[in-house]
């Protein structure tokens, strides 16, 4: 990261459907003179990531249509984004950090009042200049776990586990026919990874012409 920083400012993509949260995060990052791009949702983030790579990606988890965990997997699985460092910034960071760690982001930062989050984000950014590490870093100082959030996350994981274990191929589409989820059976059937499918138009992807081309 030091080599990049000596040549030009780091580029950062901020992904959050809450525009106020995105702007608050931007105000903190601007102190580091990063070149900031905004995506106000998962689908917009995928459109941007299809054409552009970033040094840093700050990603909320809970978003409509395409959630942050799927965007994180898209980045970590896609070879063209191999150098990007993903920072999960979430209100459920502390309660869900064990599951979040499975996504293999660089760091996970808990959303909190400005002063607390400001400190945690700056502490996380300082880690960029240190030796590489294998495990996700957690920054949740001043934040306390909430049992109701833990219960909601458990229910969500249970539902996702059921979909993942089904032998039938399962696709989730939004109202515009955009693929927002594929389970393991669907990926095995198609011989493709999740990052190659989410954000694509289902009809265009699986039209007769496309099938003939394959």
Secondary structure, 3 states (H helix, E strand, C coil): CHHHHHHCCCEEEEECCCHHHHHHHHHHHHHHCCEEEEECCHHHHHHHHCCCCCCEEEECCCCCCCCHHHHHHHHHHCHHHCCCEEEEEECCCCCCHHHHHCCCCCEEEECCCHHHHHHHHHHHHHHHHCCCCCCCEEECCCCCCCHHHHHHHHHHHHHHHHHHHCCCCCEEECCCCEEEEECHHHHHHHCCCHHHCCCCEHHHHCCHHHHHHC
